[in-house]
Amino acid sequence: MQQIAVHLYRATGAGIAIALMELLARVADEPLSRVPFVTSIVLVMALPDSPPARPQAVIGGHMLSCAAGLLAVWTLGPGEQAVAVALGLSLLFMLTFDVLHPPAGIDAFLIAVFGLPPAWVLSPVLVGALFLVGYAKVWSAGERWLGKSALAKMLSDTRYWQWKPPKVDSASLIRRALGQRRREEAAPKADDSPVKPDSKIEG
């Protein structure tokens, strides 16, 4: 039950983060399709203690992936060849600097496909990565606080939620059934024989 509560809390956090991302994109007049944080939000909120969810991995991964995309576009121009080179360089950079964040690969892809300018790296990518790291830290702190609360203790105590069937005394039930049967056998039986009609009818 406590594990279900943790999953619900993290899923709620992811939903709120997505809603905030959509709001900020609308305020910045940035097309939602060019905001590369959906999978990052899912990863960071679902597995906050995993290596790819570390702050340095989130920020560094997105920045290095953007650098790979810009380098590929400046060398080859936007297009399919640039996409392949950008993604390869993105993975190479993240592995080399130990900041692997798989969702960040979308940055290199978007830059190589659309030929996005360096200003896009600052906003929404850098701003979004910093916001996501701060949001995830606050949400994880809330999870730790809830884990120490009375509610968590209640959820971990099976007495509060685990249903247990009532205990049944089988021997007592058998004795009661046998006693009822003996009483039925000892009771006098009614005369079920049919009444014979009189052979003579008096006039």
Secondary structure, DSSP 4 states (H G I P E B T S, - for coil): -HHHHHHHHHHHHHHHHHHHHHHHHHHTT--GGG-TTHHHHHHHHH-TTSGGGSHHHHHHHHHHHHHHHHHHHHHH-SSHHHHHHHHHHHHHHHHHTT---GGGHHHHHHHHHHT--THHIIIIIIHHHHHHHHHHHHHHHHHHHHHTSHHHHHHH-GGGT---PPP--HHHHHHHHHHHHHHHHHSPPP--SPPPPPS----
